[in-house]
């Protein structure tokens, strides 16, 4: 078909790799993490040294 531009393997490879990278970036950043607002209580550990 004369309407189609000639595509080489390198341009097709780069095209699909870019689509793959963009797809992974969109899937990674579209995931919503639940924000945990729990308060952590810290204990002071006292050591009883018996020499």
PyMOL Python script that loads the backbone (N, CA, C, O; Angstrom):
from pymol import cmd

cmd.read_pdbstr("""\
ATOM      1  N   UNK A   1       0.843  -1.187   0.000  1.00  0.00           N
ATOM      2  CA  UNK A   1       0.000   0.000   0.000  1.00  0.00           C
ATOM      3  C   UNK A   1       0.879   1.237   0.000  1.00  0.00           C
ATOM      4  O   UNK A   1       1.731   1.358   0.880  1.00  0.00           O
ATOM      5  N   UNK A   2       0.728   2.129  -0.900  1.00  0.00           N
ATOM      6  CA  UNK A   2       1.591   3.301  -0.952  1.00  0.00           C
ATOM      7  C   UNK A   2       1.263   4.357   0.100  1.00  0.00           C
ATOM      8  O   UNK A   2       2.062   5.268   0.316  1.00  0.00           O
ATOM      9  N   UNK A   3       0.119   4.260   0.754  1.00  0.00           N
ATOM     10  CA  UNK A   3      -0.230   5.266   1.765  1.00  0.00           C
ATOM     11  C   UNK A   3       0.563   5.080   3.058  1.00  0.00           C
ATOM     12  O   UNK A   3       0.758   6.039   3.804  1.00  0.00           O
ATOM     13  N   UNK A   4       1.014   3.876   3.328  1.00  0.00           N
ATOM     14  CA  UNK A   4       1.709   3.608   4.589  1.00  0.00           C
ATOM     15  C   UNK A   4       3.178   3.998   4.475  1.00  0.00           C
ATOM     16  O   UNK A   4       3.832   3.726   3.468  1.00  0.00           O
ATOM     17  N   UNK A   5       3.674   4.631   5.509  1.00  0.00           N
ATOM     18  CA  UNK A   5       5.088   4.994   5.541  1.00  0.00           C
ATOM     19  C   UNK A   5       5.915   3.746   5.847  1.00  0.00           C
ATOM     20  O   UNK A   5       5.468   2.881   6.600  1.00  0.00           O
ATOM     21  N   UNK A   6       7.080   3.645   5.289  1.00  0.00           N
ATOM     22  CA  UNK A   6       7.918   2.480   5.592  1.00  0.00           C
ATOM     23  C   UNK A   6       8.423   2.529   7.039  1.00  0.00           C
ATOM     24  O   UNK A   6       9.007   3.521   7.476  1.00  0.00           O
ATOM     25  N   UNK A   7       8.189   1.461   7.750  1.00  0.00           N
ATOM     26  CA  UNK A   7       8.587   1.388   9.157  1.00  0.00           C
ATOM     27  C   UNK A   7       9.709   0.365   9.290  1.00  0.00           C
ATOM     28  O   UNK A   7       9.615  -0.750   8.776  1.00  0.00           O
ATOM     29  N   UNK A   8      10.741   0.751   9.968  1.00  0.00           N
ATOM     30  CA  UNK A   8      11.843  -0.186  10.174  1.00  0.00           C
ATOM     31  C   UNK A   8      11.675  -0.875  11.530  1.00  0.00           C
ATOM     32  O   UNK A   8      10.870  -0.452  12.360  1.00  0.00           O
ATOM     33  N   UNK A   9      12.443  -1.934  11.736  1.00  0.00           N
ATOM     34  CA  UNK A   9      12.352  -2.668  12.989  1.00  0.00           C
ATOM     35  C   UNK A   9      12.797  -1.819  14.160  1.00  0.00           C
ATOM     36  O   UNK A   9      12.271  -1.968  15.264  1.00  0.00           O
ATOM     37  N   UNK A  10      13.742  -0.941  13.949  1.00  0.00           N
ATOM     38  CA  UNK A  10      14.243  -0.109  15.047  1.00  0.00           C
ATOM     39  C   UNK A  10      13.186   0.888  15.514  1.00  0.00           C
ATOM     40  O   UNK A  10      13.006   1.079  16.716  1.00  0.00           O
ATOM     41  N   UNK A  11      12.488   1.522  14.580  1.00  0.00           N
ATOM     42  CA  UNK A  11      11.454   2.477  14.991  1.00  0.00           C
ATOM     43  C   UNK A  11      10.287   1.764  15.665  1.00  0.00           C
ATOM     44  O   UNK A  11       9.715   2.279  16.626  1.00  0.00           O
ATOM     45  N   UNK A  12       9.933   0.586  15.169  1.00  0.00           N
ATOM     46  CA  UNK A  12       8.865  -0.159  15.841  1.00  0.00           C
ATOM     47  C   UNK A  12       9.291  -0.614  17.234  1.00  0.00           C
ATOM     48  O   UNK A  12       8.495  -0.574  18.173  1.00  0.00           O
ATOM     49  N   UNK A  13      10.534  -1.041  17.369  1.00  0.00           N
ATOM     50  CA  UNK A  13      11.042  -1.452  18.679  1.00  0.00           C
ATOM     51  C   UNK A  13      11.021  -0.288  19.659  1.00  0.00           C
ATOM     52  O   UNK A  13      10.562  -0.443  20.791  1.00  0.00           O
ATOM     53  N   UNK A  14      11.508   0.870  19.242  1.00  0.00           N
ATOM     54  CA  UNK A  14      11.514   2.048  20.111  1.00  0.00           C
ATOM     55  C   UNK A  14      10.089   2.467  20.456  1.00  0.00           C
ATOM     56  O   UNK A  14       9.813   2.854  21.591  1.00  0.00           O
ATOM     57  N   UNK A  15       9.192   2.391  19.491  1.00  0.00           N
ATOM     58  CA  UNK A  15       7.799   2.762  19.712  1.00  0.00           C
ATOM     59  C   UNK A  15       7.151   1.874  20.776  1.00  0.00           C
ATOM     60  O   UNK A  15       6.498   2.382  21.687  1.00  0.00           O
ATOM     61  N   UNK A  16       7.323   0.566  20.671  1.00  0.00           N
ATOM     62  CA  UNK A  16       6.694  -0.336  21.635  1.00  0.00           C
ATOM     63  C   UNK A  16       7.377  -0.286  22.997  1.00  0.00           C
ATOM     64  O   UNK A  16       6.721  -0.474  24.022  1.00  0.00           O
ATOM     65  N   UNK A  17       8.670  -0.037  23.023  1.00  0.00           N
ATOM     66  CA  UNK A  17       9.352   0.117  24.309  1.00  0.00           C
ATOM     67  C   UNK A  17       8.862   1.371  25.030  1.00  0.00           C
ATOM     68  O   UNK A  17       8.665   1.356  26.245  1.00  0.00           O
ATOM     69  N   UNK A  18       8.667   2.442  24.288  1.00  0.00           N
ATOM     70  CA  UNK A  18       8.158   3.673  24.909  1.00  0.00           C
ATOM     71  C   UNK A  18       6.728   3.484  25.420  1.00  0.00           C
ATOM     72  O   UNK A  18       6.383   3.985  26.490  1.00  0.00           O
ATOM     73  N   UNK A  19       5.908   2.776  24.672  1.00  0.00           N
ATOM     74  CA  UNK A  19       4.544   2.495  25.146  1.00  0.00           C
ATOM     75  C   UNK A  19       4.586   1.631  26.405  1.00  0.00           C
ATOM     76  O   UNK A  19       3.813   1.852  27.337  1.00  0.00           O
ATOM     77  N   UNK A  20       5.480   0.656  26.434  1.00  0.00           N
ATOM     78  CA  UNK A  20       5.617  -0.210  27.600  1.00  0.00           C
ATOM     79  C   UNK A  20       6.062   0.592  28.823  1.00  0.00           C
ATOM     80  O   UNK A  20       5.524   0.399  29.913  1.00  0.00           O
ATOM     81  N   UNK A  21       7.025   1.480  28.659  1.00  0.00           N
ATOM     82  CA  UNK A  21       7.510   2.283  29.781  1.00  0.00           C
ATOM     83  C   UNK A  21       6.423   3.229  30.274  1.00  0.00           C
ATOM     84  O   UNK A  21       6.234   3.366  31.483  1.00  0.00           O
ATOM     85  N   UNK A  22       5.713   3.878  29.375  1.00  0.00           N
ATOM     86  CA  UNK A  22       4.640   4.790  29.773  1.00  0.00           C
ATOM     87  C   UNK A  22       3.520   4.024  30.471  1.00  0.00           C
ATOM     88  O   UNK A  22       2.963   4.509  31.456  1.00  0.00           O
ATOM     89  N   UNK A  23       3.187   2.844  29.977  1.00  0.00           N
ATOM     90  CA  UNK A  23       2.159   2.020  30.611  1.00  0.00           C
ATOM     91  C   UNK A  23       2.564   1.643  32.035  1.00  0.00           C
ATOM     92  O   UNK A  23       1.732   1.689  32.941  1.00  0.00           O
ATOM     93  N   UNK A  24       3.823   1.271  32.247  1.00  0.00           N
ATOM     94  CA  UNK A  24       4.274   0.909  33.590  1.00  0.00           C
ATOM     95  C   UNK A  24       4.312   2.110  34.523  1.00  0.00           C
ATOM     96  O   UNK A  24       3.982   1.982  35.702  1.00  0.00           O
ATOM     97  N   UNK A  25       4.703   3.263  34.023  1.00  0.00           N
ATOM     98  CA  UNK A  25       4.731   4.465  34.857  1.00  0.00           C
ATOM     99  C   UNK A  25       3.318   4.849  35.282  1.00  0.00           C
ATOM    100  O   UNK A  25       3.089   5.191  36.442  1.00  0.00           O
ATOM    101  N   UNK A  26       2.371   4.794  34.349  1.00  0.00           N
ATOM    102  CA  UNK A  26       0.984   5.134  34.675  1.00  0.00           C
ATOM    103  C   UNK A  26       0.410   4.155  35.692  1.00  0.00           C
ATOM    104  O   UNK A  26      -0.293   4.564  36.616  1.00  0.00           O
ATOM    105  N   UNK A  27       0.701   2.871  35.532  1.00  0.00           N
ATOM    106  CA  UNK A  27       0.199   1.885  36.494  1.00  0.00           C
ATOM    107  C   UNK A  27       0.853   2.039  37.858  1.00  0.00           C
ATOM    108  O   UNK A  27       0.203   1.804  38.876  1.00  0.00           O
ATOM    109  N   UNK A  28       2.108   2.423  37.902  1.00  0.00           N
ATOM    110  CA  UNK A  28       2.799   2.571  39.176  1.00  0.00           C
ATOM    111  C   UNK A  28       2.265   3.780  39.945  1.00  0.00           C
ATOM    112  O   UNK A  28       2.026   3.682  41.148  1.00  0.00           O
ATOM    113  N   UNK A  29       2.078   4.898  39.285  1.00  0.00           N
ATOM    114  CA  UNK A  29       1.667   6.108  39.974  1.00  0.00           C
ATOM    115  C   UNK A  29       0.155   6.230  40.127  1.00  0.00           C
ATOM    116  O   UNK A  29      -0.301   7.126  40.837  1.00  0.00           O
ATOM    117  N   UNK A  30      -0.630   5.383  39.504  1.00  0.00           N
ATOM    118  CA  UNK A  30      -2.078   5.455  39.677  1.00  0.00           C
ATOM    119  C   UNK A  30      -2.553   4.658  40.887  1.00  0.00           C
ATOM    120  O   UNK A  30      -3.723   4.746  41.259  1.00  0.00           O
ATOM    121  N   UNK A  31      -1.669   3.885  41.504  1.00  0.00           N
ATOM    122  CA  UNK A  31      -2.040   3.107  42.685  1.00  0.00           C
ATOM    123  C   UNK A  31      -2.094   4.036  43.888  1.00  0.00           C
ATOM    124  O   UNK A  31      -1.139   4.760  44.167  1.00  0.00           O
ATOM    125  N   UNK A  32      -3.229   4.013  44.606  1.00  0.00           N
ATOM    126  CA  UNK A  32      -3.406   4.893  45.758  1.00  0.00           C
ATOM    127  C   UNK A  32      -3.116   4.126  47.041  1.00  0.00           C
ATOM    128  O   UNK A  32      -3.734   3.101  47.327  1.00  0.00           O
ATOM    129  N   UNK A  33      -2.170   4.641  47.799  1.00  0.00           N
ATOM    130  CA  UNK A  33      -1.839   4.032  49.071  1.00  0.00           C
ATOM    131  C   UNK A  33      -2.746   4.596  50.155  1.00  0.00           C
ATOM    132  O   UNK A  33      -3.093   5.777  50.134  1.00  0.00           O
ATOM    133  N   UNK A  34      -3.125   3.748  51.100  1.00  0.00           N
ATOM    134  CA  UNK A  34      -3.915   4.232  52.230  1.00  0.00           C
ATOM    135  C   UNK A  34      -2.964   4.851  53.252  1.00  0.00           C
ATOM    136  O   UNK A  34      -1.952   4.258  53.624  1.00  0.00           O
ATOM    137  N   UNK A  35      -3.313   6.042  53.689  1.00  0.00           N
ATOM    138  CA  UNK A  35      -2.453   6.772  54.621  1.00  0.00           C
ATOM    139  C   UNK A  35      -2.746   6.296  56.037  1.00  0.00           C
ATOM    140  O   UNK A  35      -3.885   6.345  56.501  1.00  0.00           O
ATOM    141  N   UNK A  36      -1.725   5.846  56.700  1.00  0.00           N
ATOM    142  CA  UNK A  36      -1.885   5.376  58.070  1.00  0.00           C
ATOM    143  C   UNK A  36      -1.594   6.535  59.022  1.00  0.00           C
ATOM    144  O   UNK A  36      -0.538   7.165  58.949  1.00  0.00           O
ATOM    145  N   UNK A  37      -2.535   6.803  59.904  1.00  0.00           N
ATOM    146  CA  UNK A  37      -2.363   7.901  60.856  1.00  0.00           C
ATOM    147  C   UNK A  37      -2.347   7.366  62.282  1.00  0.00           C
ATOM    148  O   UNK A  37      -2.954   7.950  63.179  1.00  0.00           O
ATOM    149  N   UNK A  38      -1.665   6.278  62.481  1.00  0.00           N
ATOM    150  CA  UNK A  38      -1.587   5.707  63.823  1.00  0.00           C
ATOM    151  C   UNK A  38      -0.394   6.315  64.563  1.00  0.00           C
ATOM    152  O   UNK A  38       0.664   6.570  63.988  1.00  0.00           O
ATOM    153  N   UNK A  39      -0.607   6.530  65.841  1.00  0.00           N
ATOM    154  CA  UNK A  39       0.473   7.085  66.667  1.00  0.00           C
ATOM    155  C   UNK A  39       1.270   5.946  67.284  1.00  0.00           C
ATOM    156  O   UNK A  39       0.709   5.014  67.860  1.00  0.00           O
ATOM    157  N   UNK A  40       2.552   6.038  67.155  1.00  0.00           N
ATOM    158  CA  UNK A  40       3.410   5.014  67.719  1.00  0.00           C
ATOM    159  C   UNK A  40       3.873   5.452  69.102  1.00  0.00           C
ATOM    160  O   UNK A  40       4.363   6.567  69.281  1.00  0.00           O
ATOM    161  N   UNK A  41       3.713   4.570  70.067  1.00  0.00           N
ATOM    162  CA  UNK A  41       4.190   4.874  71.416  1.00  0.00           C
ATOM    163  C   UNK A  41       5.567   4.249  71.578  1.00  0.00           C
ATOM    164  O   UNK A  41       5.759   3.055  71.347  1.00  0.00           O
ATOM    165  N   UNK A  42       6.487   5.055  71.966  1.00  0.00           N
ATOM    166  CA  UNK A  42       7.850   4.560  72.145  1.00  0.00           C
ATOM    167  C   UNK A  42       8.090   4.257  73.615  1.00  0.00           C
ATOM    168  O   UNK A  42       7.782   5.063  74.493  1.00  0.00           O
ATOM    169  N   UNK A  43       8.635   3.099  73.858  1.00  0.00           N
ATOM    170  CA  UNK A  43       8.968   2.706  75.224  1.00  0.00           C
ATOM    171  C   UNK A  43      10.433   2.992  75.501  1.00  0.00           C
ATOM    172  O   UNK A  43      11.300   2.802  74.649  1.00  0.00           O
ATOM    173  N   UNK A  44      10.677   3.444  76.695  1.00  0.00           N
ATOM    174  CA  UNK A  44      12.061   3.630  77.100  1.00  0.00           C
ATOM    175  C   UNK A  44      12.521   2.345  77.780  1.00  0.00           C
ATOM    176  O   UNK A  44      11.970   1.931  78.801  1.00  0.00           O
ATOM    177  N   UNK A  45      13.516   1.739  77.209  1.00  0.00           N
ATOM    178  CA  UNK A  45      14.009   0.472  77.732  1.00  0.00           C
ATOM    179  C   UNK A  45      15.098   0.769  78.755  1.00  0.00           C
ATOM    180  O   UNK A  45      16.113   1.397  78.454  1.00  0.00           O
ATOM    181  N   UNK A  46      14.855   0.302  79.963  1.00  0.00           N
ATOM    182  CA  UNK A  46      15.864   0.509  81.000  1.00  0.00           C
ATOM    183  C   UNK A  46      16.562  -0.834  81.279  1.00  0.00           C
ATOM    184  O   UNK A  46      15.922  -1.867  81.476  1.00  0.00           O
ATOM    185  N   UNK A  47      17.848  -0.772  81.285  1.00  0.00           N
ATOM    186  CA  UNK A  47      18.648  -1.960  81.513  1.00  0.00           C
ATOM    187  C   UNK A  47      19.120  -1.975  82.956  1.00  0.00           C
ATOM    188  O   UNK A  47      19.663  -0.987  83.450  1.00  0.00           O
ATOM    189  N   UNK A  48      18.911  -3.098  83.630  1.00  0.00           N
ATOM    190  CA  UNK A  48      19.405  -3.258  84.993  1.00  0.00           C
ATOM    191  C   UNK A  48      20.632  -4.144  84.941  1.00  0.00           C
ATOM    192  O   UNK A  48      20.532  -5.369  84.872  1.00  0.00           O
ATOM    193  N   UNK A  49      21.787  -3.508  84.976  1.00  0.00           N
ATOM    194  CA  UNK A  49      23.021  -4.262  84.920  1.00  0.00           C
ATOM    195  C   UNK A  49      23.401  -4.732  86.314  1.00  0.00           C
ATOM    196  O   UNK A  49      23.469  -3.945  87.258  1.00  0.00           O
ATOM    197  N   UNK A  50      23.644  -6.017  86.419  1.00  0.00           N
ATOM    198  CA  UNK A  50      24.015  -6.602  87.721  1.00  0.00           C
ATOM    199  C   UNK A  50      25.449  -7.126  87.596  1.00  0.00           C
ATOM    200  O   UNK A  50      25.689  -8.214  87.072  1.00  0.00           O
ATOM    201  N   UNK A  51      26.373  -6.338  88.082  1.00  0.00           N
ATOM    202  CA  UNK A  51      27.780  -6.723  87.977  1.00  0.00           C
ATOM    203  C   UNK A  51      28.201  -7.466  89.209  1.00  0.00           C
ATOM    204  O   UNK A  51      29.356  -7.879  89.317  1.00  0.00           O
TER     205      UNK A  51
END
""", "prot")
cmd.dss("prot")
cmd.show_as("cartoon", "prot")
cmd.util.cbc("prot")
cmd.orient("prot")
